[in-house]
Each structure stands twice: as structure tokens, then as C-alpha cells.
Amino acid sequence: MAPGDYITSPSGNYTLTMQASGDMVASSGNWNSNTPSLNATAKVNGTTGDLTIYSSEGAAIAHSALTVHKGAYLIINDSGDVQMINSFGAVIATNFPMFPL
């Protein structure tokens, strides 16, 4: 996700937005990445399922440490919670922490 990109909950009531400040923020207030880095981007590694935030220079600055989940993807659900989902549709983690690198 690049600054300004967002995903929406199925009901449309909540969004998860990558802000220009570098924070990824749930509109519900239930979660944020706490990663201030101007124009940072975010990516879920399709092989490991790890959510990583990258600085504008391309350096990894934080990650979720959620690994061994090939094909995982990120959602915001209708309760406003941020979840990592595995390739089978099962929830791996909800409102998980991000760890600095």
C-alpha cells in the first residue's frame, strides 16, 4: 500500500489507510502501525505472510513478525479490527503489534 491507499471493510463502515505520515491506521481507532516515516509503504509478503512497512528509501522499518503463512492477506473487518487472513480464509492474527527493525 502506498500513501493514500486504503482497504474498506465489507460493510463500508471502516477503512485501513496508509497515511502520508507513514502510519497505517484503522478508521475505527482499533489499530495503527505506529510507524512514522514520511511516505512509507506497506506490503504483505506473499510467501511468509509478514506485513512490512518500508521507508520512502526502501528500507524495512517495522514488521508484524507473522511468518509461515503463505498467501496471507490483510483485511479490516466489520468490527473495525485489522486482521491477517491465511490462504484458507482463517484468521491468523487480529490487531497484531508491529515491531521496529
Gaussian input, Z-matrix of N, CA and C with variables (Angstrom, degrees):
# hf/3-21g

backbone

0 1
 N
 C     1     B1
 C     2     B2     1     A1
 N     3     B3     2     A2     1     D1
 C     4     B4     3     A3     2     D2
 C     5     B5     4     A4     3     D3
 N     6     B6     5     A5     4     D4
 C     7     B7     6     A6     5     D5
 C     8     B8     7     A7     6     D6
 N     9     B9     8     A8     7     D7
 C    10    B10     9     A9     8     D8
 C    11    B11    10    A10     9     D9
 N    12    B12    11    A11    10    D10
 C    13    B13    12    A12    11    D11
 C    14    B14    13    A13    12    D12
 N    15    B15    14    A14    13    D13
 C    16    B16    15    A15    14    D14
 C    17    B17    16    A16    15    D15
 N    18    B18    17    A17    16    D16
 C    19    B19    18    A18    17    D17
 C    20    B20    19    A19    18    D18
 N    21    B21    20    A20    19    D19
 C    22    B22    21    A21    20    D20
 C    23    B23    22    A22    21    D21
 N    24    B24    23    A23    22    D22
 C    25    B25    24    A24    23    D23
 C    26    B26    25    A25    24    D24
 N    27    B27    26    A26    25    D25
 C    28    B28    27    A27    26    D26
 C    29    B29    28    A28    27    D27
 N    30    B30    29    A29    28    D28
 C    31    B31    30    A30    29    D29
 C    32    B32    31    A31    30    D30
 N    33    B33    32    A32    31    D31
 C    34    B34    33    A33    32    D32
 C    35    B35    34    A34    33    D33
 N    36    B36    35    A35    34    D34
 C    37    B37    36    A36    35    D35
 C    38    B38    37    A37    36    D36
 N    39    B39    38    A38    37    D37
 C    40    B40    39    A39    38    D38
 C    41    B41    40    A40    39    D39
 N    42    B42    41    A41    40    D40
 C    43    B43    42    A42    41    D41
 C    44    B44    43    A43    42    D42
 N    45    B45    44    A44    43    D43
 C    46    B46    45    A45    44    D44
 C    47    B47    46    A46    45    D45
 N    48    B48    47    A47    46    D46
 C    49    B49    48    A48    47    D47
 C    50    B50    49    A49    48    D48
 N    51    B51    50    A50    49    D49
 C    52    B52    51    A51    50    D50
 C    53    B53    52    A52    51    D51
 N    54    B54    53    A53    52    D52
 C    55    B55    54    A54    53    D53
 C    56    B56    55    A55    54    D54
 N    57    B57    56    A56    55    D55
 C    58    B58    57    A57    56    D56
 C    59    B59    58    A58    57    D57
 N    60    B60    59    A59    58    D58
 C    61    B61    60    A60    59    D59
 C    62    B62    61    A61    60    D60
 N    63    B63    62    A62    61    D61
 C    64    B64    63    A63    62    D62
 C    65    B65    64    A64    63    D63
 N    66    B66    65    A65    64    D64
 C    67    B67    66    A66    65    D65
 C    68    B68    67    A67    66    D66
 N    69    B69    68    A68    67    D67
 C    70    B70    69    A69    68    D68
 C    71    B71    70    A70    69    D69
 N    72    B72    71    A71    70    D70
 C    73    B73    72    A72    71    D71
 C    74    B74    73    A73    72    D72
 N    75    B75    74    A74    73    D73
 C    76    B76    75    A75    74    D74
 C    77    B77    76    A76    75    D75
 N    78    B78    77    A77    76    D76
 C    79    B79    78    A78    77    D77
 C    80    B80    79    A79    78    D78
 N    81    B81    80    A80    79    D79
 C    82    B82    81    A81    80    D80
 C    83    B83    82    A82    81    D81
 N    84    B84    83    A83    82    D82
 C    85    B85    84    A84    83    D83
 C    86    B86    85    A85    84    D84
 N    87    B87    86    A86    85    D85
 C    88    B88    87    A87    86    D86
 C    89    B89    88    A88    87    D87
 N    90    B90    89    A89    88    D88
 C    91    B91    90    A90    89    D89
 C    92    B92    91    A91    90    D90
 N    93    B93    92    A92    91    D91
 C    94    B94    93    A93    92    D92
 C    95    B95    94    A94    93    D93
 N    96    B96    95    A95    94    D94
 C    97    B97    96    A96    95    D95
 C    98    B98    97    A97    96    D96
 N    99    B99    98    A98    97    D97
 C   100   B100    99    A99    98    D98
 C   101   B101   100   A100    99    D99
 N   102   B102   101   A101   100   D100
 C   103   B103   102   A102   101   D101
 C   104   B104   103   A103   102   D102
 N   105   B105   104   A104   103   D103
 C   106   B106   105   A105   104   D104
 C   107   B107   106   A106   105   D105
 N   108   B108   107   A107   106   D106
 C   109   B109   108   A108   107   D107
 C   110   B110   109   A109   108   D108
 N   111   B111   110   A110   109   D109
 C   112   B112   111   A111   110   D110
 C   113   B113   112   A112   111   D111
 N   114   B114   113   A113   112   D112
 C   115   B115   114   A114   113   D113
 C   116   B116   115   A115   114   D114
 N   117   B117   116   A116   115   D115
 C   118   B118   117   A117   116   D116
 C   119   B119   118   A118   117   D117
 N   120   B120   119   A119   118   D118
 C   121   B121   120   A120   119   D119
 C   122   B122   121   A121   120   D120
 N   123   B123   122   A122   121   D121
 C   124   B124   123   A123   122   D122
 C   125   B125   124   A124   123   D123
 N   126   B126   125   A125   124   D124
 C   127   B127   126   A126   125   D125
 C   128   B128   127   A127   126   D126
 N   129   B129   128   A128   127   D127
 C   130   B130   129   A129   128   D128
 C   131   B131   130   A130   129   D129
 N   132   B132   131   A131   130   D130
 C   133   B133   132   A132   131   D131
 C   134   B134   133   A133   132   D132
 N   135   B135   134   A134   133   D133
 C   136   B136   135   A135   134   D134
 C   137   B137   136   A136   135   D135
 N   138   B138   137   A137   136   D136
 C   139   B139   138   A138   137   D137
 C   140   B140   139   A139   138   D138
 N   141   B141   140   A140   139   D139
 C   142   B142   141   A141   140   D140
 C   143   B143   142   A142   141   D141
 N   144   B144   143   A143   142   D142
 C   145   B145   144   A144   143   D143
 C   146   B146   145   A145   144   D144
 N   147   B147   146   A146   145   D145
 C   148   B148   147   A147   146   D146
 C   149   B149   148   A148   147   D147
 N   150   B150   149   A149   148   D148
 C   151   B151   150   A150   149   D149
 C   152   B152   151   A151   150   D150
 N   153   B153   152   A152   151   D151
 C   154   B154   153   A153   152   D152
 C   155   B155   154   A154   153   D153
 N   156   B156   155   A155   154   D154
 C   157   B157   156   A156   155   D155
 C   158   B158   157   A157   156   D156
 N   159   B159   158   A158   157   D157
 C   160   B160   159   A159   158   D158
 C   161   B161   160   A160   159   D159
 N   162   B162   161   A161   160   D160
 C   163   B163   162   A162   161   D161
 C   164   B164   163   A163   162   D162
 N   165   B165   164   A164   163   D163
 C   166   B166   165   A165   164   D164
 C   167   B167   166   A166   165   D165
 N   168   B168   167   A167   166   D166
 C   169   B169   168   A168   167   D167
 C   170   B170   169   A169   168   D168
 N   171   B171   170   A170   169   D169
 C   172   B172   171   A171   170   D170
 C   173   B173   172   A172   171   D171
 N   174   B174   173   A173   172   D172
 C   175   B175   174   A174   173   D173
 C   176   B176   175   A175   174   D174
 N   177   B177   176   A176   175   D175
 C   178   B178   177   A177   176   D176
 C   179   B179   178   A178   177   D177
 N   180   B180   179   A179   178   D178
 C   181   B181   180   A180   179   D179
 C   182   B182   181   A181   180   D180
 N   183   B183   182   A182   181   D181
 C   184   B184   183   A183   182   D182
 C   185   B185   184   A184   183   D183
 N   186   B186   185   A185   184   D184
 C   187   B187   186   A186   185   D185
 C   188   B188   187   A187   186   D186
 N   189   B189   188   A188   187   D187
 C   190   B190   189   A189   188   D188
 C   191   B191   190   A190   189   D189
 N   192   B192   191   A191   190   D190
 C   193   B193   192   A192   191   D191
 C   194   B194   193   A193   192   D192
 N   195   B195   194   A194   193   D193
 C   196   B196   195   A195   194   D194
 C   197   B197   196   A196   195   D195
 N   198   B198   197   A197   196   D196
 C   199   B199   198   A198   197   D197
 C   200   B200   199   A199   198   D198
 N   201   B201   200   A200   199   D199
 C   202   B202   201   A201   200   D200
 C   203   B203   202   A202   201   D201
 N   204   B204   203   A203   202   D202
 C   205   B205   204   A204   203   D203
 C   206   B206   205   A205   204   D204
 N   207   B207   206   A206   205   D205
 C   208   B208   207   A207   206   D206
 C   209   B209   208   A208   207   D207
 N   210   B210   209   A209   208   D208
 C   211   B211   210   A210   209   D209
 C   212   B212   211   A211   210   D210
 N   213   B213   212   A212   211   D211
 C   214   B214   213   A213   212   D212
 C   215   B215   214   A214   213   D213
 N   216   B216   215   A215   214   D214
 C   217   B217   216   A216   215   D215
 C   218   B218   217   A217   216   D216
 N   219   B219   218   A218   217   D217
 C   220   B220   219   A219   218   D218
 C   221   B221   220   A220   219   D219
 N   222   B222   221   A221   220   D220
 C   223   B223   222   A222   221   D221
 C   224   B224   223   A223   222   D222
 N   225   B225   224   A224   223   D223
 C   226   B226   225   A225   224   D224
 C   227   B227   226   A226   225   D225
 N   228   B228   227   A227   226   D226
 C   229   B229   228   A228   227   D227
 C   230   B230   229   A229   228   D228
 N   231   B231   230   A230   229   D229
 C   232   B232   231   A231   230   D230
 C   233   B233   232   A232   231   D231
 N   234   B234   233   A233   232   D232
 C   235   B235   234   A234   233   D233
 C   236   B236   235   A235   234   D234
 N   237   B237   236   A236   235   D235
 C   238   B238   237   A237   236   D236
 C   239   B239   238   A238   237   D237
 N   240   B240   239   A239   238   D238
 C   241   B241   240   A240   239   D239
 C   242   B242   241   A241   240   D240
 N   243   B243   242   A242   241   D241
 C   244   B244   243   A243   242   D242
 C   245   B245   244   A244   243   D243
 N   246   B246   245   A245   244   D244
 C   247   B247   246   A246   245   D245
 C   248   B248   247   A247   246   D246
 N   249   B249   248   A248   247   D247
 C   250   B250   249   A249   248   D248
 C   251   B251   250   A250   249   D249
 N   252   B252   251   A251   250   D250
 C   253   B253   252   A252   251   D251
 C   254   B254   253   A253   252   D252
 N   255   B255   254   A254   253   D253
 C   256   B256   255   A255   254   D254
 C   257   B257   256   A256   255   D255
 N   258   B258   257   A257   256   D256
 C   259   B259   258   A258   257   D257
 C   260   B260   259   A259   258   D258
 N   261   B261   260   A260   259   D259
 C   262   B262   261   A261   260   D260
 C   263   B263   262   A262   261   D261
 N   264   B264   263   A263   262   D262
 C   265   B265   264   A264   263   D263
 C   266   B266   265   A265   264   D264
 N   267   B267   266   A266   265   D265
 C   268   B268   267   A267   266   D266
 C   269   B269   268   A268   267   D267
 N   270   B270   269   A269   268   D268
 C   271   B271   270   A270   269   D269
 C   272   B272   271   A271   270   D270
 N   273   B273   272   A272   271   D271
 C   274   B274   273   A273   272   D272
 C   275   B275   274   A274   273   D273
 N   276   B276   275   A275   274   D274
 C   277   B277   276   A276   275   D275
 C   278   B278   277   A277   276   D276
 N   279   B279   278   A278   277   D277
 C   280   B280   279   A279   278   D278
 C   281   B281   280   A280   279   D279
 N   282   B282   281   A281   280   D280
 C   283   B283   282   A282   281   D281
 C   284   B284   283   A283   282   D282
 N   285   B285   284   A284   283   D283
 C   286   B286   285   A285   284   D284
 C   287   B287   286   A286   285   D285
 N   288   B288   287   A287   286   D286
 C   289   B289   288   A288   287   D287
 C   290   B290   289   A289   288   D288
 N   291   B291   290   A290   289   D289
 C   292   B292   291   A291   290   D290
 C   293   B293   292   A292   291   D291
 N   294   B294   293   A293   292   D292
 C   295   B295   294   A294   293   D293
 C   296   B296   295   A295   294   D294
 N   297   B297   296   A296   295   D295
 C   298   B298   297   A297   296   D296
 C   299   B299   298   A298   297   D297
 N   300   B300   299   A299   298   D298
 C   301   B301   300   A300   299   D299
 C   302   B302   301   A301   300   D300

   B1=1.4485
   B2=1.5245
   B3=1.2874
   B4=1.4606
   B5=1.5283
   B6=1.3381
   B7=1.4660
   B8=1.5299
   B9=1.3360
   B10=1.4570
   B11=1.5192
   B12=1.3400
   B13=1.4625
   B14=1.5229
   B15=1.3219
   B16=1.4571
   B17=1.5250
   B18=1.3280
   B19=1.4525
   B20=1.5245
   B21=1.3175
   B22=1.4588
   B23=1.5249
   B24=1.3255
   B25=1.4602
   B26=1.5259
   B27=1.3298
   B28=1.4653
   B29=1.5297
   B30=1.3317
   B31=1.4710
   B32=1.5231
   B33=1.3425
   B34=1.4572
   B35=1.5167
   B36=1.3292
   B37=1.4744
   B38=1.5271
   B39=1.3342
   B40=1.4568
   B41=1.5264
   B42=1.3255
   B43=1.4627
   B44=1.5203
   B45=1.3143
   B46=1.4628
   B47=1.5134
   B48=1.3336
   B49=1.4593
   B50=1.5199
   B51=1.3287
   B52=1.4590
   B53=1.5158
   B54=1.3238
   B55=1.4573
   B56=1.5233
   B57=1.3218
   B58=1.4684
   B59=1.5281
   B60=1.3331
   B61=1.4665
   B62=1.5213
   B63=1.3432
   B64=1.4542
   B65=1.5059
   B66=1.3255
   B67=1.4563
   B68=1.5169
   B69=1.3208
   B70=1.4551
   B71=1.5245
   B72=1.3455
   B73=1.4608
   B74=1.5255
   B75=1.3290
   B76=1.4599
   B77=1.5229
   B78=1.3315
   B79=1.4684
   B80=1.5227
   B81=1.3188
   B82=1.4653
   B83=1.5214
   B84=1.3445
   B85=1.4621
   B86=1.5165
   B87=1.3374
   B88=1.4658
   B89=1.5223
   B90=1.3474
   B91=1.4716
   B92=1.5149
   B93=1.3266
   B94=1.4691
   B95=1.5155
   B96=1.3214
   B97=1.4619
   B98=1.5283
   B99=1.3351
   B100=1.4726
   B101=1.5303
   B102=1.3297
   B103=1.4568
   B104=1.5265
   B105=1.3210
   B106=1.4657
   B107=1.5258
   B108=1.3092
   B109=1.4588
   B110=1.5198
   B111=1.3027
   B112=1.4556
   B113=1.5227
   B114=1.3292
   B115=1.4655
   B116=1.5229
   B117=1.3240
   B118=1.4641
   B119=1.5267
   B120=1.3235
   B121=1.4570
   B122=1.5263
   B123=1.3257
   B124=1.4624
   B125=1.5156
   B126=1.3332
   B127=1.4597
   B128=1.5246
   B129=1.3314
   B130=1.4545
   B131=1.5219
   B132=1.3265
   B133=1.4581
   B134=1.5268
   B135=1.3154
   B136=1.4574
   B137=1.5068
   B138=1.3188
   B139=1.4578
   B140=1.5197
   B141=1.3365
   B142=1.4692
   B143=1.5233
   B144=1.3351
   B145=1.4608
   B146=1.5095
   B147=1.3123
   B148=1.4633
   B149=1.5288
   B150=1.3332
   B151=1.4597
   B152=1.5170
   B153=1.3262
   B154=1.4633
   B155=1.5159
   B156=1.3382
   B157=1.4637
   B158=1.5280
   B159=1.3328
   B160=1.4625
   B161=1.5201
   B162=1.3301
   B163=1.4635
   B164=1.5227
   B165=1.3304
   B166=1.4695
   B167=1.5300
   B168=1.3426
   B169=1.4696
   B170=1.5291
   B171=1.3428
   B172=1.4524
   B173=1.5125
   B174=1.3239
   B175=1.4664
   B176=1.5266
   B177=1.3289
   B178=1.4595
   B179=1.5290
   B180=1.3355
   B181=1.4723
   B182=1.5270
   B183=1.3351
   B184=1.4688
   B185=1.5202
   B186=1.3356
   B187=1.4629
   B188=1.5194
   B189=1.3231
   B190=1.4608
   B191=1.5270
   B192=1.3098
   B193=1.4708
   B194=1.5287
   B195=1.3345
   B196=1.4593
   B197=1.5193
   B198=1.3094
   B199=1.4637
   B200=1.5221
   B201=1.2867
   B202=1.4605
   B203=1.5276
   B204=1.3138
   B205=1.4609
   B206=1.5227
   B207=1.3139
   B208=1.4593
   B209=1.5353
   B210=1.3288
   B211=1.4586
   B212=1.5192
   B213=1.3268
   B214=1.4650
   B215=1.5268
   B216=1.3229
   B217=1.4619
   B218=1.5273
   B219=1.3052
   B220=1.4580
   B221=1.5211
   B222=1.3561
   B223=1.4607
   B224=1.5306
   B225=1.3251
   B226=1.4553
   B227=1.5210
   B228=1.3287
   B229=1.4592
   B230=1.5371
   B231=1.3130
   B232=1.4635
   B233=1.5262
   B234=1.3331
   B235=1.4690
   B236=1.5239
   B237=1.3419
   B238=1.4535
   B239=1.5063
   B240=1.3358
   B241=1.4641
   B242=1.5173
   B243=1.3329
   B244=1.4572
   B245=1.5235
   B246=1.3314
   B247=1.4564
   B248=1.5198
   B249=1.3297
   B250=1.4556
   B251=1.5271
   B252=1.3333
   B253=1.4607
   B254=1.5272
   B255=1.3512
   B256=1.4586
   B257=1.5261
   B258=1.3120
   B259=1.4673
   B260=1.5293
   B261=1.3339
   B262=1.4657
   B263=1.5288
   B264=1.3432
   B265=1.4651
   B266=1.5144
   B267=1.3294
   B268=1.4630
   B269=1.5293
   B270=1.3185
   B271=1.4634
   B272=1.5229
   B273=1.3304
   B274=1.4600
   B275=1.5270
   B276=1.3369
   B277=1.4632
   B278=1.5186
   B279=1.3369
   B280=1.4560
   B281=1.5210
   B282=1.3376
   B283=1.4700
   B284=1.5267
   B285=1.3160
   B286=1.4527
   B287=1.5238
   B288=1.3279
   B289=1.4659
   B290=1.5362
   B291=1.3082
   B292=1.4661
   B293=1.5221
   B294=1.3174
   B295=1.4605
   B296=1.5171
   B297=1.3320
   B298=1.4727
   B299=1.5179
   B300=1.3225
   B301=1.4617
   B302=1.5114
   A1=108.24
   A2=115.23
   A3=121.88
   A4=108.55
   A5=117.60
   A6=119.34
   A7=111.03
   A8=114.85
   A9=121.18
   A10=113.56
   A11=117.91
   A12=120.56
   A13=109.22
   A14=116.17
   A15=120.07
   A16=110.09
   A17=114.04
   A18=120.87
   A19=106.38
   A20=115.89
   A21=121.82
   A22=109.68
   A23=116.62
   A24=120.87
   A25=109.20
   A26=117.48
   A27=119.70
   A28=113.72
   A29=117.34
   A30=120.67
   A31=112.52
   A32=116.27
   A33=120.61
   A34=113.85
   A35=116.96
   A36=120.79
   A37=113.57
   A38=118.07
   A39=121.58
   A40=110.47
   A41=114.48
   A42=120.27
   A43=109.35
   A44=115.13
   A45=123.71
   A46=104.96
   A47=116.29
   A48=121.75
   A49=111.18
   A50=115.75
   A51=121.74
   A52=106.28
   A53=116.62
   A54=121.51
   A55=111.44
   A56=116.40
   A57=121.55
   A58=111.22
   A59=117.21
   A60=121.67
   A61=112.12
   A62=117.53
   A63=121.38
   A64=114.11
   A65=117.15
   A66=121.52
   A67=110.19
   A68=117.00
   A69=122.05
   A70=104.67
   A71=117.33
   A72=121.23
   A73=111.39
   A74=115.60
   A75=121.57
   A76=108.54
   A77=117.18
   A78=120.77
   A79=112.26
   A80=117.60
   A81=122.61
   A82=112.21
   A83=116.59
   A84=120.92
   A85=112.69
   A86=117.53
   A87=121.16
   A88=114.32
   A89=117.28
   A90=119.14
   A91=110.00
   A92=116.03
   A93=122.23
   A94=107.94
   A95=114.71
   A96=119.57
   A97=113.63
   A98=117.46
   A99=121.15
   A100=111.32
   A101=115.82
   A102=121.35
   A103=110.95
   A104=117.49
   A105=118.27
   A106=111.87
   A107=116.04
   A108=122.80
   A109=106.37
   A110=116.40
   A111=122.39
   A112=112.06
   A113=115.94
   A114=124.26
   A115=114.17
   A116=116.50
   A117=120.52
   A118=109.89
   A119=115.92
   A120=122.49
   A121=109.02
   A122=115.99
   A123=120.74
   A124=109.89
   A125=114.98
   A126=120.20
   A127=109.26
   A128=116.05
   A129=121.08
   A130=106.60
   A131=116.13
   A132=120.91
   A133=108.45
   A134=117.18
   A135=122.18
   A136=114.42
   A137=117.19
   A138=120.96
   A139=111.55
   A140=116.65
   A141=120.11
   A142=114.08
   A143=119.09
   A144=121.66
   A145=113.42
   A146=117.82
   A147=121.92
   A148=109.94
   A149=117.51
   A150=121.98
   A151=107.63
   A152=116.74
   A153=121.46
   A154=108.96
   A155=115.62
   A156=122.90
   A157=106.92
   A158=116.24
   A159=122.83
   A160=110.40
   A161=116.60
   A162=121.27
   A163=108.81
   A164=116.67
   A165=120.48
   A166=111.24
   A167=117.09
   A168=121.27
   A169=111.56
   A170=117.84
   A171=121.65
   A172=115.32
   A173=117.86
   A174=120.92
   A175=110.02
   A176=116.85
   A177=120.92
   A178=108.73
   A179=117.54
   A180=120.34
   A181=112.94
   A182=117.47
   A183=120.68
   A184=108.54
   A185=115.05
   A186=118.94
   A187=110.02
   A188=115.33
   A189=121.11
   A190=112.98
   A191=117.84
   A192=123.64
   A193=111.42
   A194=117.10
   A195=121.14
   A196=107.19
   A197=116.44
   A198=119.83
   A199=110.95
   A200=116.46
   A201=127.17
   A202=112.95
   A203=117.26
   A204=121.06
   A205=109.38
   A206=116.55
   A207=121.74
   A208=110.21
   A209=115.15
   A210=120.84
   A211=114.66
   A212=117.77
   A213=120.96
   A214=110.73
   A215=115.29
   A216=121.20
   A217=109.74
   A218=115.32
   A219=124.02
   A220=110.11
   A221=116.65
   A222=120.95
   A223=109.42
   A224=115.81
   A225=122.05
   A226=104.83
   A227=116.72
   A228=119.55
   A229=111.31
   A230=116.32
   A231=120.60
   A232=113.88
   A233=117.29
   A234=121.31
   A235=110.53
   A236=116.81
   A237=121.21
   A238=113.53
   A239=117.12
   A240=121.66
   A241=109.95
   A242=116.25
   A243=122.57
   A244=107.44
   A245=115.59
   A246=119.97
   A247=111.25
   A248=114.47
   A249=121.95
   A250=105.51
   A251=115.02
   A252=122.40
   A253=108.34
   A254=117.23
   A255=118.41
   A256=110.55
   A257=116.54
   A258=121.32
   A259=112.87
   A260=117.73
   A261=121.54
   A262=111.94
   A263=116.64
   A264=120.87
   A265=114.56
   A266=117.55
   A267=121.31
   A268=110.43
   A269=116.17
   A270=121.87
   A271=109.82
   A272=116.38
   A273=122.40
   A274=109.83
   A275=115.80
   A276=120.94
   A277=109.36
   A278=115.19
   A279=122.11
   A280=108.99
   A281=116.38
   A282=122.05
   A283=111.74
   A284=115.82
   A285=125.08
   A286=111.64
   A287=117.86
   A288=120.88
   A289=111.64
   A290=115.16
   A291=122.43
   A292=106.92
   A293=117.04
   A294=122.63
   A295=110.88
   A296=118.02
   A297=120.42
   A298=111.15
   A299=115.45
   A300=121.18
   A301=110.09
   D1=133.73
   D2=176.95
   D3=-98.45
   D4=164.47
   D5=177.73
   D6=-52.67
   D7=130.13
   D8=-179.16
   D9=94.70
   D10=-17.38
   D11=177.24
   D12=-73.44
   D13=150.33
   D14=179.05
   D15=-152.43
   D16=160.68
   D17=170.13
   D18=-121.62
   D19=153.58
   D20=-174.42
   D21=-118.30
   D22=145.64
   D23=175.27
   D24=-66.47
   D25=158.92
   D26=-178.65
   D27=-54.55
   D28=-36.49
   D29=-179.70
   D30=-78.01
   D31=-15.85
   D32=-176.21
   D33=83.83
   D34=4.24
   D35=-177.29
   D36=-80.43
   D37=-23.51
   D38=-175.80
   D39=-131.36
   D40=151.98
   D41=174.44
   D42=-130.61
   D43=155.04
   D44=170.61
   D45=-118.48
   D46=114.92
   D47=-170.52
   D48=-119.59
   D49=137.14
   D50=170.83
   D51=-88.20
   D52=109.35
   D53=-176.55
   D54=-84.79
   D55=156.58
   D56=177.98
   D57=-61.93
   D58=-22.81
   D59=179.14
   D60=-72.19
   D61=-11.35
   D62=-178.77
   D63=100.13
   D64=-9.01
   D65=177.46
   D66=-86.30
   D67=138.09
   D68=168.61
   D69=-98.00
   D70=125.08
   D71=-168.62
   D72=-132.03
   D73=133.27
   D74=172.04
   D75=-85.07
   D76=131.31
   D77=-178.98
   D78=-63.50
   D79=-19.68
   D80=178.79
   D81=-72.37
   D82=-19.01
   D83=-174.54
   D84=84.29
   D85=1.86
   D86=-177.59
   D87=-76.92
   D88=-18.33
   D89=-175.05
   D90=-159.26
   D91=146.46
   D92=164.43
   D93=-152.80
   D94=159.92
   D95=-173.36
   D96=-82.11
   D97=-14.35
   D98=-178.24
   D99=51.73
   D100=48.63
   D101=-176.84
   D102=-127.31
   D103=71.62
   D104=179.91
   D105=-69.83
   D106=110.84
   D107=176.85
   D108=-159.63
   D109=108.03
   D110=-173.39
   D111=-48.40
   D112=127.61
   D113=177.55
   D114=61.04
   D115=31.80
   D116=176.09
   D117=-68.33
   D118=160.51
   D119=176.36
   D120=-125.76
   D121=164.70
   D122=-179.61
   D123=-131.86
   D124=147.15
   D125=179.76
   D126=-149.38
   D127=138.12
   D128=170.36
   D129=-94.19
   D130=123.11
   D131=179.04
   D132=-70.51
   D133=118.25
   D134=-177.21
   D135=-65.50
   D136=-20.27
   D137=-179.81
   D138=-86.88
   D139=-40.30
   D140=-174.13
   D141=-107.76
   D142=-22.79
   D143=-176.59
   D144=83.36
   D145=10.58
   D146=-179.54
   D147=-83.90
   D148=125.22
   D149=173.12
   D150=-81.95
   D151=124.53
   D152=-178.60
   D153=-125.71
   D154=137.60
   D155=175.06
   D156=-103.96
   D157=131.35
   D158=-178.21
   D159=-115.12
   D160=139.56
   D161=174.64
   D162=-67.38
   D163=169.02
   D164=178.79
   D165=-64.04
   D166=-19.17
   D167=177.28
   D168=-86.27
   D169=-4.52
   D170=177.86
   D171=94.63
   D172=2.81
   D173=178.77
   D174=-83.21
   D175=135.23
   D176=175.68
   D177=-67.41
   D178=127.58
   D179=-178.04
   D180=-114.46
   D181=-19.46
   D182=177.60
   D183=-160.83
   D184=154.76
   D185=176.45
   D186=-149.85
   D187=164.19
   D188=-176.04
   D189=-85.66
   D190=-16.81
   D191=-177.13
   D192=64.13
   D193=20.19
   D194=175.08
   D195=-91.85
   D196=99.79
   D197=-176.77
   D198=-119.32
   D199=174.42
   D200=-178.25
   D201=66.07
   D202=28.94
   D203=179.10
   D204=-124.67
   D205=73.42
   D206=-178.37
   D207=-57.81
   D208=134.81
   D209=177.56
   D210=80.43
   D211=12.18
   D212=-178.91
   D213=-68.70
   D214=154.85
   D215=177.05
   D216=-146.00
   D217=163.02
   D218=-173.35
   D219=-103.61
   D220=138.22
   D221=174.43
   D222=-136.46
   D223=165.82
   D224=162.69
   D225=-118.98
   D226=125.91
   D227=-174.22
   D228=-90.13
   D229=-178.39
   D230=-176.02
   D231=-75.50
   D232=-1.87
   D233=171.33
   D234=-97.05
   D235=-2.47
   D236=-178.57
   D237=84.46
   D238=12.32
   D239=178.65
   D240=-90.36
   D241=142.39
   D242=176.46
   D243=-90.51
   D244=128.94
   D245=-176.87
   D246=-132.62
   D247=146.39
   D248=170.07
   D249=-100.72
   D250=128.44
   D251=-176.16
   D252=-115.26
   D253=137.17
   D254=178.38
   D255=-84.66
   D256=176.44
   D257=-174.85
   D258=-65.75
   D259=-13.32
   D260=177.24
   D261=-94.55
   D262=-0.24
   D263=179.39
   D264=88.96
   D265=6.12
   D266=179.35
   D267=-88.32
   D268=145.32
   D269=177.87
   D270=-72.97
   D271=125.08
   D272=176.82
   D273=-89.06
   D274=-43.39
   D275=-176.52
   D276=-157.01
   D277=151.31
   D278=178.66
   D279=-127.01
   D280=131.88
   D281=178.29
   D282=46.78
   D283=47.45
   D284=-175.77
   D285=-73.04
   D286=154.64
   D287=177.77
   D288=-76.59
   D289=158.12
   D290=171.62
   D291=-110.87
   D292=138.49
   D293=-176.89
   D294=-112.25
   D295=130.84
   D296=179.08
   D297=-64.44
   D298=149.53
   D299=176.95
   D300=-112.80

